[in-house]
Amino acid sequence: MAGIGFELRKLLRKDTLLGLIRAYAYAGVISSGPWVLSIIGILIIGIFSLGTVIPDVAVAHFQVTVTYMIALSLILTGFLQLAFTRFCADRVFENREELILPNFGGVTLLVTAIAGVVGLLTVLFLFPGESILYRALVVASFVVLCNIWIATVFLSGMKQYKAILWLYALGYSITVLGAYWLRVFNLEGLLLGFLFGQVTLLGGMLVLIVRGYPATRIVSFEFFSSKYLFPSLMFVGLFYNAGVWADKIMFWYFPGTGGQVIGPMHASLIYDIPVFLSYLSLIPGMAVFLVRMETDFVEYYNNFYTAVREGGSLSYIEDMRNQMVFVIRQGIFQILKIQAIAALVIMATGAQIFAALGISELYLPLLKVQLVAAALQVVFLAIINVFCYLDQRRMLVLLTSLFLVLNIIFTAISLSLGPQFFGFGYMAALGVCVLVGLWLVNRKMGELEYVTFMLN
C-alpha cells in the first residue's frame, strides 16, 4: 500500500532542517487536519450567524445539535470502525481486493439502516416540540455522519491521508458557505448548509473508494461471517469512542455544570471551552506520533516479520525487536516533550484567549488540567497503535474498557468533590491507562519472538 510513510521518509531523507520541518508539518496537517477543519468550520458558522440569525440562541442550538450528532454517530459506528479496517487490510494482504468494495457497501447499508432507525426514533420521541424540517435534517445529517466515519476510517486504514484531508477541506468549505447563505432560515438553514457539506464530503469519499477498489458486486455481507469478523476489535472501537465522550456527557447533564439547550440536549460552557482549547494542543503531539510510527517503527516492524517469515537469523530478529522497543520509547518521550511545549504556550496565552471569548479566568485551572490530559491521550493513542500492529486484541479490549470505566468513575468522583477537581477524572483515567499500557507494551515486546514463533 502507498502510504504517508513513503512521503515522510522522502522528506526526512533530505537530512536538512527544512526537510525535518516539512515532514513534521506534513504529518501534523495530515493527522489533525480533518478534525481541526471540522471544529473550525462549525465555529466559523457560529461567528457568521451571530447577529443575523434570529433569535441568536439558534446558533447555540445548531452547534449543540451538531456536537451531539458527532458524538453519538462516533459511538454508534465504533463497533464497526476497527473491525472493518482489519477486514480490508487482511484482504489486501491476501490480494483479494475484489471483496473490499462489496463489503463496504454491505457495511454502509447496515449503518444507514441502523442510524436511520435510531435517529428517527430519537427525534420522534425526544424532540416533539421542534419543527418537522429540523427533525428531518437531524436524521439525515446523523445518517450521513455515521457513513462518513466508516469511510474515513476505511480510507485511513488504506493510508489515503491526503485524500481525506482535501475532502474534509472541500466538505467543510461547502458547509460554511451553505450555512452562510442559508442562515436567513435560522436554525433549519444552518443545519441544511451543514447537511450539504457533509453529503459532498461523503460523496467524494465514495467516489475515491469505488475508483480505488473496483468490483463486480455492489453489496456483500461476508465481513459479518465468523471467518472474517473480529468481535474484540468491535468492542475496542466502542469502548474507546464511548470513553472519550463519557466525561463530556457527564458534565453536560450534571446539575451544577450543564444546562438544557434544545430538547433533551444539554451543554457545559465551563467544561466544553477548556476541552476544545486543550484539543488544539494535540496537533504537534499527533505529528510526532505519526512520524515516529509511520517511519522508524514501521520499518523495523516490517523487517522483524519479514525475517520471521523468510528464515532470518535469530540475532537479526532480536535486533529488529530491540530497535522497535527503542523507537517506541523515543517516540513517547518526544510526544511528551512536544506536548509540554504546546501546553506551556497555551497556558501562557490562556488568560488572553479566555478574555477574548468572554470566559472567566476562574476556568484557567481546568484548562491546565485538560492540557495534561491531552498529552496523555496522545501517548495512549500511541500505545493503542503499537498493540494494533502487534495484533494484541485482548490487550486492546483491556485498555479501552479500563479507560471507559475509569473515566466514568473518576469523573463522577471529581463532580462530587467540587469545581477545584473538575477535569481531574479524565486526566486520572488516562494516566492510569498510560501506565498500565506502558507496562503491558514492555512485557509484550520482551516476549515478542516467543509469541510470534509459537503462533506460527
C-alpha positions as CSV (number, residue, x, y, z in Angstrom):
1,M,0.0,0.0,0.0
2,A,1.2,3.5,-0.8
3,G,1.0,5.5,2.4
4,I,2.1,8.5,4.2
5,G,5.3,6.7,5.4
6,F,6.8,6.9,1.9
7,E,6.2,10.7,1.8
8,L,7.6,11.2,5.3
9,R,10.7,9.1,4.6
10,K,11.3,11.0,1.4
11,L,11.2,14.3,3.3
12,L,13.4,13.0,6.2
13,R,15.9,11.5,3.7
14,K,17.0,15.0,2.7
15,D,18.6,15.3,6.2
16,T,18.1,19.0,6.4
17,L,16.3,21.3,8.9
18,L,13.8,22.3,6.2
19,G,13.2,18.7,5.4
20,L,12.6,17.9,9.0
21,I,10.2,20.8,9.5
22,R,8.3,19.9,6.3
23,A,8.0,16.3,7.5
24,Y,6.5,17.2,10.9
25,A,4.3,19.9,9.4
26,Y,3.0,17.5,6.8
27,A,2.3,14.8,9.5
28,G,0.6,17.4,11.7
29,V,-1.7,18.6,9.0
30,I,-2.5,15.0,7.8
31,S,-3.1,13.6,11.3
32,S,-5.1,16.5,12.8
33,G,-6.3,18.4,9.7
34,P,-9.8,16.7,9.4
35,W,-11.0,17.2,12.9
36,V,-9.4,20.7,13.1
37,L,-11.2,21.7,9.9
38,S,-14.5,20.3,11.2
39,I,-14.2,22.2,14.5
40,I,-13.1,25.4,12.9
41,G,-15.9,25.1,10.3
42,I,-18.6,24.8,13.0
43,L,-17.1,27.8,14.9
44,I,-17.0,30.0,11.7
45,I,-20.6,29.2,11.1
46,G,-21.4,30.4,14.6
47,I,-19.4,33.6,14.2
48,F,-21.0,34.4,10.8
49,S,-24.5,33.7,12.1
50,L,-24.4,35.8,15.3
51,G,-26.5,38.9,14.8
52,T,-28.0,37.6,11.5
53,V,-29.8,34.5,12.7
54,I,-32.9,35.4,14.7
55,P,-33.1,34.5,17.5
56,D,-29.3,34.4,18.4
57,V,-29.9,31.3,20.6
58,A,-30.5,29.4,17.4
59,V,-26.7,29.5,16.8
60,A,-26.1,27.7,20.1
61,H,-28.8,25.2,19.2
62,F,-27.1,24.5,15.9
63,Q,-23.7,24.0,17.5
64,V,-25.0,21.8,20.3
65,T,-27.1,19.7,17.8
66,V,-24.0,19.1,15.6
67,T,-21.9,18.2,18.6
68,Y,-24.4,15.6,19.7
69,M,-24.7,14.2,16.3
70,I,-20.9,13.8,16.0
71,A,-20.6,12.2,19.5
72,L,-23.5,9.7,19.1
73,S,-22.5,8.8,15.5
74,L,-18.9,8.1,16.6
75,I,-20.1,5.9,19.5
76,L,-22.7,4.1,17.3
77,T,-20.2,3.3,14.5
78,G,-17.4,2.5,16.9
79,F,-18.5,-1.2,16.7
80,L,-17.5,-1.4,13.1
81,Q,-14.7,1.1,12.5
82,L,-11.6,-1.0,13.6
83,A,-13.1,-4.4,12.7
84,F,-13.9,-3.3,9.1
85,T,-10.5,-1.7,8.7
86,R,-8.9,-5.0,9.8
87,F,-11.1,-6.9,7.3
88,C,-9.9,-4.6,4.4
89,A,-6.3,-4.8,5.4
90,D,-6.4,-8.6,5.5
91,R,-8.0,-8.8,2.1
92,V,-5.3,-6.5,0.7
93,F,-2.6,-8.8,2.2
94,E,-4.3,-11.8,0.6
95,N,-4.5,-10.0,-2.8
96,R,-8.3,-10.3,-2.7
97,E,-9.2,-6.7,-3.1
98,E,-12.3,-7.5,-5.1
99,L,-14.0,-8.3,-1.8
100,I,-13.4,-4.8,-0.3
101,L,-16.0,-2.7,-2.2
102,P,-18.9,-5.1,-1.9
103,N,-18.4,-5.5,1.8
104,F,-18.0,-1.7,2.2
105,G,-21.4,-1.5,0.5
106,G,-22.8,-4.0,3.0
107,V,-21.4,-2.2,6.0
108,T,-22.7,1.2,4.8
109,L,-26.1,-0.3,4.1
110,L,-26.3,-1.7,7.6
111,V,-25.0,1.6,9.1
112,T,-27.6,3.6,7.2
113,A,-30.4,1.4,8.3
114,I,-29.4,1.4,12.0
115,A,-28.6,5.1,12.1
116,G,-31.9,5.9,10.3
117,V,-34.0,3.9,12.8
118,V,-32.1,5.3,15.8
119,G,-32.3,8.9,14.5
120,L,-36.0,8.6,13.6
121,L,-37.0,7.2,17.0
122,T,-34.9,9.8,18.7
123,V,-36.4,12.9,17.0
124,L,-40.0,11.5,17.2
125,F,-39.9,10.8,21.0
126,L,-37.4,13.3,22.3
127,F,-38.0,16.4,20.1
128,P,-41.8,16.7,19.8
129,G,-41.7,20.5,20.1
130,E,-39.3,21.1,17.2
131,S,-40.3,21.6,13.6
132,I,-40.6,18.8,11.1
133,L,-37.8,20.2,9.0
134,Y,-35.5,20.4,12.0
135,R,-36.1,16.7,12.8
136,A,-35.8,15.6,9.2
137,L,-32.4,17.4,8.8
138,V,-31.1,15.9,12.1
139,V,-32.0,12.4,10.9
140,A,-30.4,12.9,7.5
141,S,-27.3,14.5,8.9
142,F,-26.9,11.8,11.5
143,V,-27.1,9.1,8.9
144,V,-24.5,10.9,6.7
145,L,-22.1,11.4,9.6
146,C,-22.3,7.7,10.5
147,N,-21.3,6.8,7.0
148,I,-18.6,9.4,6.9
149,W,-16.9,7.8,10.0
150,I,-16.9,4.4,8.3
151,A,-15.5,5.9,5.1
152,T,-12.9,8.0,6.9
153,V,-11.6,5.0,9.0
154,F,-11.6,2.9,5.9
155,L,-9.5,5.4,3.9
156,S,-7.2,5.9,6.9
157,G,-6.6,2.2,7.1
158,M,-5.7,2.2,3.4
159,K,-3.3,5.1,4.2
160,Q,-5.2,7.7,2.0
161,Y,-4.5,10.6,4.3
162,K,-4.0,13.2,1.7
163,A,-7.3,12.4,0.0
164,I,-9.1,12.6,3.4
165,L,-7.6,16.0,4.2
166,W,-8.6,17.5,0.8
167,L,-12.1,16.0,1.0
168,Y,-12.6,17.4,4.5
169,A,-11.4,20.8,3.4
170,L,-13.9,20.7,0.5
171,G,-16.7,19.4,2.6
172,Y,-16.4,21.9,5.4
173,S,-15.9,24.8,2.9
174,I,-19.2,23.9,1.4
175,T,-20.6,23.5,4.9
176,V,-19.6,27.0,5.9
177,L,-20.7,28.6,2.6
178,G,-24.0,26.7,2.6
179,A,-24.8,27.7,6.2
180,Y,-23.7,31.3,5.4
181,W,-26.1,31.6,2.5
182,L,-29.0,29.7,4.2
183,R,-28.6,31.4,7.6
184,V,-31.7,33.6,6.9
185,F,-33.7,30.4,7.5
186,N,-32.4,30.4,11.1
187,L,-31.6,27.0,12.7
188,E,-33.0,24.9,9.9
189,G,-30.9,26.9,7.4
190,L,-27.7,26.3,9.3
191,L,-28.5,22.6,9.5
192,L,-29.3,22.4,5.8
193,G,-25.9,24.0,5.0
194,F,-24.2,21.5,7.3
195,L,-26.0,18.7,5.5
196,F,-24.9,19.9,2.0
197,G,-21.3,20.0,3.1
198,Q,-21.4,16.5,4.7
199,V,-23.1,15.0,1.6
200,T,-20.4,16.5,-0.5
201,L,-17.7,15.0,1.8
202,L,-19.3,11.6,1.8
203,G,-19.8,11.7,-2.0
204,G,-16.2,12.4,-2.6
205,M,-15.1,9.6,-0.3
206,L,-17.4,7.1,-2.1
207,V,-16.0,8.1,-5.5
208,L,-12.5,7.6,-4.2
209,I,-13.3,4.2,-2.8
210,V,-15.2,3.0,-5.9
211,R,-12.3,4.1,-8.1
212,G,-9.7,2.5,-5.9
213,Y,-11.4,-0.9,-5.4
214,P,-13.3,-1.9,-8.4
215,A,-15.6,-5.0,-8.1
216,T,-18.4,-6.8,-9.9
217,R,-20.7,-6.7,-6.9
218,I,-22.1,-3.7,-5.0
219,V,-23.2,-5.3,-1.7
220,S,-21.9,-8.2,0.2
221,F,-22.1,-9.2,3.9
222,E,-19.1,-11.6,4.1
223,F,-17.5,-9.2,6.6
224,F,-20.1,-10.4,9.2
225,S,-19.2,-14.1,8.9
226,S,-17.4,-15.7,11.7
227,K,-14.5,-16.4,9.4
228,Y,-13.7,-12.7,8.9
229,L,-15.3,-10.9,11.9
230,F,-13.2,-9.8,14.9
231,P,-15.6,-9.2,17.8
232,S,-12.7,-8.0,20.0
233,L,-12.0,-5.1,17.6
234,M,-15.7,-4.2,17.6
235,F,-15.6,-3.7,21.4
236,V,-12.3,-1.8,21.2
237,G,-13.9,0.8,18.8
238,L,-17.0,1.1,21.0
239,F,-15.1,1.4,24.3
240,Y,-12.6,4.0,23.1
241,N,-15.2,6.3,21.5
242,A,-17.5,6.0,24.5
243,G,-14.6,6.6,26.8
244,V,-13.6,9.8,25.0
245,W,-17.1,11.2,25.3
246,A,-18.1,9.8,28.7
247,D,-16.8,12.7,30.9
248,K,-18.2,15.3,28.4
249,I,-21.7,13.8,28.6
250,M,-21.5,13.6,32.4
251,F,-20.6,17.3,32.6
252,W,-23.4,18.2,30.2
253,Y,-26.0,16.6,32.5
254,F,-24.7,17.3,35.9
255,P,-26.9,19.9,37.5
256,G,-24.1,22.2,38.6
257,T,-22.1,22.2,35.4
258,G,-24.5,21.8,32.5
259,G,-27.8,23.2,31.3
260,Q,-30.6,22.4,28.8
261,V,-30.1,23.9,25.4
262,I,-32.6,22.3,23.0
263,G,-34.9,19.4,23.6
264,P,-33.2,16.9,25.8
265,M,-29.7,18.1,24.8
266,H,-27.5,19.8,27.4
267,A,-24.2,21.6,27.2
268,S,-21.5,22.7,29.7
269,L,-19.8,26.1,28.9
270,I,-17.4,25.7,31.8
271,Y,-16.1,22.4,30.6
272,D,-16.5,22.4,26.8
273,I,-14.4,25.5,26.0
274,P,-11.3,24.4,28.0
275,V,-11.6,20.9,26.5
276,F,-11.7,22.4,23.0
277,L,-8.7,24.6,23.6
278,S,-6.7,21.7,25.1
279,Y,-7.5,19.5,22.0
280,L,-5.8,22.1,19.8
281,S,-2.6,21.3,21.6
282,L,-2.8,17.7,20.2
283,I,-1.6,18.8,16.8
284,P,2.2,18.8,17.5
285,G,1.9,15.6,19.5
286,M,0.0,13.9,16.8
287,A,2.6,15.0,14.2
288,V,5.4,13.4,16.3
289,F,3.3,10.3,16.8
290,L,2.6,9.9,13.1
291,V,6.2,10.5,12.0
292,R,7.7,8.0,14.5
293,M,5.1,5.3,13.9
294,E,5.0,5.6,10.1
295,T,8.7,5.8,9.5
296,D,11.1,4.2,12.0
297,F,8.7,1.8,13.8
298,V,7.0,0.5,10.6
299,E,10.5,-0.1,9.0
300,Y,11.7,-2.2,11.9
301,Y,8.3,-3.9,12.3
302,N,8.4,-4.9,8.6
303,N,12.0,-6.1,8.9
304,F,11.1,-8.2,12.0
305,Y,8.2,-10.1,10.5
306,T,9.9,-10.4,7.1
307,A,12.8,-12.1,8.8
308,V,10.4,-14.4,10.7
309,R,8.6,-15.4,7.5
310,E,11.7,-15.8,5.4
311,G,14.0,-17.5,7.9
312,G,16.2,-14.7,9.1
313,S,18.8,-15.3,11.8
314,L,17.8,-15.1,15.5
315,S,20.3,-12.3,16.2
316,Y,18.8,-10.2,13.4
317,I,15.3,-10.8,14.6
318,E,16.2,-9.8,18.1
319,D,18.0,-6.7,16.8
320,M,14.8,-5.6,15.0
321,R,12.8,-6.2,18.1
322,N,15.2,-4.1,20.1
323,Q,15.0,-1.4,17.6
324,M,11.2,-1.4,17.8
325,V,11.4,-1.0,21.6
326,F,13.9,1.8,21.2
327,V,11.6,3.7,18.7
328,I,8.6,3.2,21.0
329,R,10.4,4.7,24.0
330,Q,11.9,7.6,22.0
331,G,8.6,8.3,20.4
332,I,6.8,8.5,23.7
333,F,9.5,10.8,25.2
334,Q,9.3,13.0,22.1
335,I,5.5,13.2,22.3
336,L,5.6,14.2,26.0
337,K,8.3,16.9,25.3
338,I,6.4,18.4,22.3
339,Q,3.1,18.3,24.2
340,A,4.7,20.0,27.2
341,I,5.9,22.9,24.9
342,A,2.4,23.2,23.3
343,A,0.8,23.1,26.8
344,L,3.0,25.9,28.1
345,V,2.3,28.1,25.1
346,I,-1.5,27.7,25.6
347,M,-1.1,28.2,29.3
348,A,0.8,31.4,28.7
349,T,-1.9,32.8,26.4
350,G,-4.9,31.2,28.1
351,A,-5.9,34.3,30.0
352,Q,-6.0,36.4,26.8
353,I,-7.9,33.7,24.9
354,F,-10.5,33.4,27.7
355,A,-10.8,37.2,27.8
356,A,-11.5,37.3,24.1
357,L,-14.1,34.6,24.4
358,G,-15.7,36.3,27.4
359,I,-14.9,33.5,29.8
360,S,-13.9,33.9,33.4
361,E,-10.3,33.3,34.3
362,L,-11.6,31.0,37.1
363,Y,-11.6,28.3,34.5
364,L,-7.9,28.5,33.7
365,P,-7.0,25.7,36.2
366,L,-9.4,23.4,34.4
367,L,-7.6,24.3,31.1
368,K,-4.3,23.4,32.6
369,V,-5.6,20.0,33.7
370,Q,-7.1,19.3,30.3
371,L,-3.8,20.2,28.6
372,V,-2.1,17.5,30.7
373,A,-4.9,15.1,29.8
374,A,-4.5,15.9,26.1
375,A,-0.8,14.9,26.3
376,L,-1.7,11.7,28.0
377,Q,-4.3,11.0,25.3
378,V,-1.7,11.2,22.5
379,V,0.5,8.7,24.5
380,F,-2.5,6.5,25.0
381,L,-3.2,6.5,21.2
382,A,0.5,5.6,20.6
383,I,0.2,2.6,22.9
384,I,-3.1,1.5,21.2
385,N,-1.4,1.8,17.8
386,V,1.5,-0.4,18.9
387,F,-0.9,-3.1,20.1
388,C,-2.8,-2.8,16.8
389,Y,0.4,-3.5,14.9
390,L,1.2,-6.5,17.2
391,D,-2.4,-7.8,16.8
392,Q,-2.8,-7.9,20.6
393,R,-6.5,-7.6,20.6
394,R,-7.0,-8.8,24.2
395,M,-4.7,-6.0,25.4
396,L,-6.7,-3.5,23.3
397,V,-10.0,-4.6,24.8
398,L,-8.5,-4.4,28.3
399,L,-7.0,-0.9,27.9
400,T,-10.1,0.7,26.2
401,S,-12.6,-0.9,28.6
402,L,-10.4,0.2,31.5
403,F,-10.4,3.7,30.0
404,L,-14.2,3.9,29.8
405,V,-14.8,2.5,33.3
406,L,-12.2,4.7,35.0
407,N,-13.3,7.8,33.1
408,I,-16.8,7.3,34.4
409,I,-15.8,6.5,37.9
410,F,-13.1,9.3,38.3
411,T,-15.3,11.9,36.6
412,A,-18.2,11.1,39.0
413,I,-15.8,11.5,41.9
414,S,-14.5,14.8,40.6
415,L,-18.0,16.1,40.1
416,S,-18.9,15.2,43.7
417,L,-15.7,16.9,45.1
418,G,-16.4,20.3,43.5
419,P,-15.1,22.7,40.9
420,Q,-11.5,22.6,42.0
421,F,-11.4,18.9,40.9
422,F,-13.1,19.3,37.6
423,G,-11.1,17.7,34.8
424,F,-9.0,15.5,37.1
425,G,-11.3,12.5,36.4
426,Y,-10.4,12.4,32.7
427,M,-6.7,13.1,33.4
428,A,-6.5,10.4,36.1
429,A,-8.2,7.8,33.9
430,L,-5.8,8.4,31.0
431,G,-2.8,8.5,33.5
432,V,-3.7,5.0,34.9
433,C,-4.3,3.6,31.4
434,V,-1.0,5.0,30.1
435,L,0.9,3.5,33.0
436,V,-0.8,0.1,32.5
437,G,-0.3,0.3,28.8
438,L,3.4,1.0,29.0
439,W,3.9,-1.9,31.4
440,L,2.0,-4.2,29.0
441,V,3.9,-2.9,26.0
442,N,7.2,-3.6,27.8
443,R,6.1,-7.1,28.8
444,K,4.8,-8.0,25.3
445,M,7.8,-6.7,23.5
446,G,10.0,-8.7,25.8
447,E,8.3,-12.0,24.7
448,L,7.7,-11.0,21.1
449,E,9.9,-13.6,19.5
450,Y,8.4,-16.4,21.6
451,V,4.8,-15.4,20.9
452,T,5.5,-14.8,17.2
453,F,7.0,-18.3,16.6
454,M,4.5,-20.1,18.8
455,L,1.6,-18.6,16.9
456,N,3.1,-19.6,13.5
